[in-house]
Structure formats: structure tokens, C-alpha cells
Amino acid sequence: MKALAIALLSYVIGSIPFSYMAARAFKKIDLRTVGSRNVGTTNALKSAGFIPGFLAALGDCGKGVVAVLIARATAPELPWAAFAAALIAVIGHNWPVWLGFHGGGGLATCIGTLLVLSAASVFYLLALWGASYVLTRHKYASSVFGCASLPVFLGIYEQSWAYFTFGLGMGVLLGAKQVLAWVRYGKKPDTIAAC
């Protein structure tokens, strides 16, 4: 029962559309109809400006932090609960019920979860992702590479099969959105947001 409650709460927290709300409040625009049409941090920044984008980043990242902290506080006897909460929060962000399951890419929320679960790894993961972009000069190719490397990196960095499994799940969630965007908008890579 506790696990189900954590799962539902994590989804609800993850599905709060901070990017959508910030763009609506500041620019009266619907992110689903402008720019990349992605309801995430990057599209909020590009389509609505710095302040809405910054607020979206804080909100999207923060909901990942909150979901994991709640799971740890309420179910310390379930070591996997924090991982599950992290994944479900990203599912909520990517497919929020409030917006007809039209959400963002999940990167900012993923970063929020990692700030609690493996804070030191965040810098290295972002550096790895950035380096792959510099080498490929292709947003989607570098994003897919970053998603594929997530489980390997986390497993080795944390020396844990649990982190490897968590990274695999997170990589699939983030990668699915990137592959769909690549297929849909591959000819216009500058129009799609990662978050």
C-alpha cells in the first residue's frame, strides 16, 4: 500500500507542468503550440524567455528532488522506493495527465532525481553528454548516446547493479522521447528541446 501511494504521489509531483505554467504566466503562450512543442525547460527558455525558462528549470528539476526525498523519508525500509519514485516522476513529467499526456523530455527532472541519488555524478554525466554533442554536432545522436551511456556510467560510478538498473530505466524513458523527436523532427534539430 505504501509503495502504491509513493508511486501515485511521484507521478502527480512529476506531472506538475511548471514549464507550461511559467510560459503561460509570463508570455500567455501554450508551449504545446510553439517552438519544439515540447512542454519542458528548453522550449520554455527558447519560446518564452529567460525568466520563464529559469523558473521552469527550477520547477522541473525540483519535482525530481521532492519525489525522491519523499520516497526516502516515507519508506526508508524499501531501498528501491527512491529509484522507483525517480522513474515515476520522470514518467509524470514526460506524460502528464493534466496536458493530455503531452509533456517534456525529462532531462531536468532526471537531473533533480540524480541530485539526491548520486549528486556527484551529475557533473560528469552532463560533461559526457556535452562532449558527445561537440563530437557529433547532432542533438539527437548525442542525446541517444547520453541515454545509452547512463546505466553503464551510473553502474560503474556507484559500483552498484541497482544503479545500473535504475540508469537503464531512466535511459529508456529519456531516450524514448529523443528517438521520437528524432524521427519526427530529425530534419530540424534546432527546433526540438531536450527537456
C-alpha positions as CSV (number, residue, x, y, z in Angstrom):
1,M,0.0,0.0,0.0
2,K,2.8,2.4,0.9
3,A,4.6,1.6,-2.4
4,L,1.4,2.4,-4.4
5,A,1.0,5.7,-2.5
6,I,4.6,6.7,-3.3
7,A,4.1,5.8,-6.9
8,L,0.9,7.8,-7.3
9,L,2.4,10.8,-5.4
10,S,5.6,10.7,-7.5
11,Y,3.5,10.7,-10.7
12,V,1.4,13.6,-9.5
13,I,4.5,15.6,-8.5
14,G,6.3,14.8,-11.7
15,S,3.3,15.8,-13.8
16,I,3.1,19.3,-12.5
17,P,3.7,21.3,-15.7
18,F,6.0,24.0,-14.4
19,S,7.3,24.9,-17.9
20,Y,3.7,25.2,-19.2
21,M,2.6,27.3,-16.3
22,A,5.7,29.6,-16.5
23,A,5.2,30.2,-20.2
24,R,1.5,30.8,-19.7
25,A,2.0,33.2,-16.8
26,F,4.8,35.3,-18.4
27,K,4.1,35.2,-22.2
28,K,0.5,33.9,-22.5
29,I,1.7,31.1,-24.8
30,D,1.0,27.4,-24.8
31,L,4.3,25.5,-25.2
32,R,2.4,22.7,-27.0
33,T,1.9,25.1,-29.9
34,V,5.2,27.0,-30.2
35,G,8.8,26.2,-30.8
36,S,9.5,22.5,-30.4
37,R,6.0,22.0,-28.9
38,N,7.7,20.2,-26.1
39,V,6.5,21.1,-22.6
40,G,9.9,21.3,-21.0
41,T,12.6,23.6,-19.7
42,T,14.4,24.2,-23.0
43,N,11.3,25.1,-25.0
44,A,10.2,27.4,-22.2
45,L,13.6,29.1,-22.4
46,K,13.6,29.4,-26.1
47,S,10.0,30.3,-26.6
48,A,9.1,32.4,-23.5
49,G,12.5,33.9,-22.4
50,F,15.0,33.6,-19.6
51,I,12.8,34.2,-16.6
52,P,10.1,31.6,-17.6
53,G,12.9,29.2,-18.6
54,F,14.7,29.7,-15.4
55,L,11.6,29.1,-13.3
56,A,10.7,26.1,-15.5
57,A,14.2,24.7,-14.8
58,L,13.8,25.1,-11.1
59,G,10.4,23.6,-11.0
60,D,11.1,20.7,-13.3
61,C,14.4,19.9,-11.5
62,G,12.8,20.5,-8.1
63,K,10.0,18.0,-8.6
64,G,12.6,15.2,-9.2
65,V,14.3,16.2,-5.9
66,V,11.0,16.3,-4.0
67,A,9.7,12.9,-5.3
68,V,12.9,11.1,-4.3
69,L,13.1,12.8,-0.9
70,I,9.6,11.9,-0.1
71,A,10.2,8.3,-1.0
72,R,13.3,8.1,1.2
73,A,11.5,9.8,4.1
74,T,8.4,7.7,4.0
75,A,9.8,4.3,3.0
76,P,13.4,4.0,4.3
77,E,12.9,0.3,4.7
78,L,12.4,0.0,0.9
79,P,15.7,0.8,-0.7
80,W,14.3,0.6,-4.2
81,A,11.5,3.1,-3.5
82,A,13.7,6.1,-4.2
83,F,14.6,4.7,-7.6
84,A,11.0,3.9,-8.4
85,A,9.9,7.4,-7.3
86,A,12.6,9.0,-9.6
87,L,11.5,7.0,-12.6
88,I,7.8,7.6,-12.0
89,A,8.4,11.4,-11.5
90,V,10.0,11.4,-15.0
91,I,7.1,9.5,-16.4
92,G,4.8,12.1,-14.9
93,H,6.9,14.9,-16.5
94,N,7.0,13.2,-19.9
95,W,3.4,12.2,-19.9
96,P,1.3,14.5,-17.6
97,V,-2.3,13.6,-17.3
98,W,-3.2,17.4,-17.0
99,L,-2.0,18.2,-20.5
100,G,-3.3,15.1,-22.3
101,F,-0.1,13.2,-21.8
102,H,1.9,15.9,-23.7
103,G,5.0,16.7,-21.7
104,G,8.7,17.3,-21.9
105,G,11.7,15.2,-22.4
106,G,12.5,14.6,-18.8
107,L,16.1,15.7,-18.6
108,A,15.6,18.5,-16.0
109,T,13.5,16.2,-13.8
110,C,16.1,13.4,-14.2
111,I,18.8,15.8,-13.0
112,G,16.7,16.6,-10.0
113,T,16.4,12.9,-9.1
114,L,20.2,12.4,-9.5
115,L,21.0,15.4,-7.3
116,V,19.6,13.3,-4.5
117,L,20.5,9.8,-5.6
118,S,24.0,10.5,-7.0
119,A,24.8,14.2,-6.8
120,A,28.5,13.9,-7.8
121,S,27.6,12.0,-10.9
122,V,25.5,14.9,-12.4
123,F,28.5,17.0,-13.4
124,Y,30.2,14.0,-15.1
125,L,27.0,12.9,-16.9
126,L,26.4,16.4,-18.2
127,A,30.0,16.7,-19.3
128,L,29.8,13.3,-21.1
129,W,26.5,14.4,-22.8
130,G,28.1,17.7,-23.8
131,A,31.3,16.1,-25.1
132,S,29.2,13.7,-27.3
133,Y,27.4,16.7,-28.8
134,V,30.7,18.5,-29.5
135,L,32.0,15.4,-31.3
136,T,28.8,14.6,-33.3
137,R,27.3,18.1,-33.7
138,H,24.0,16.3,-33.8
139,K,21.5,16.9,-31.0
140,Y,19.6,13.6,-31.3
141,A,22.7,11.4,-31.8
142,S,24.4,12.8,-28.8
143,S,21.2,12.6,-26.7
144,V,20.7,8.9,-27.6
145,F,24.3,8.3,-26.8
146,G,23.9,10.0,-23.4
147,C,20.8,7.9,-22.6
148,A,22.6,4.7,-23.6
149,S,25.6,5.5,-21.5
150,L,23.6,6.4,-18.4
151,P,23.2,2.9,-17.0
152,V,26.8,2.0,-17.7
153,F,28.1,5.2,-16.1
154,L,25.9,5.0,-13.0
155,G,26.6,1.3,-12.5
156,I,30.4,1.9,-12.7
157,Y,30.4,5.2,-10.8
158,E,28.3,3.9,-7.9
159,Q,29.6,0.3,-8.2
160,S,26.1,-1.0,-8.0
161,W,23.8,-3.1,-10.1
162,A,20.9,-1.3,-8.5
163,Y,22.2,2.0,-10.0
164,F,22.8,0.2,-13.3
165,T,19.2,-1.0,-13.4
166,F,17.9,2.5,-12.4
167,G,20.1,4.1,-15.1
168,L,18.8,1.6,-17.7
169,G,15.2,2.6,-16.8
170,M,16.0,6.3,-16.9
171,G,17.9,5.9,-20.1
172,V,14.9,4.3,-21.7
173,L,12.5,7.0,-20.5
174,L,14.7,9.8,-21.7
175,G,15.8,8.0,-24.9
176,A,12.2,7.2,-26.0
177,K,11.4,10.9,-26.1
178,Q,14.6,11.7,-28.0
179,V,14.1,8.9,-30.6
180,L,10.5,10.0,-31.2
181,A,11.7,13.6,-31.6
182,W,14.5,12.5,-34.0
183,V,12.0,10.6,-36.1
184,R,9.5,13.4,-36.2
185,Y,11.8,16.4,-36.4
186,G,15.2,15.0,-37.4
187,K,15.5,17.4,-40.3
188,K,15.0,20.4,-38.0
189,P,17.3,19.6,-35.0
190,D,17.3,23.2,-33.8
191,T,13.5,23.2,-33.2
192,I,13.4,20.4,-30.5
193,A,14.1,20.7,-26.9
194,A,15.7,18.0,-24.7
195,C,13.9,18.9,-21.5
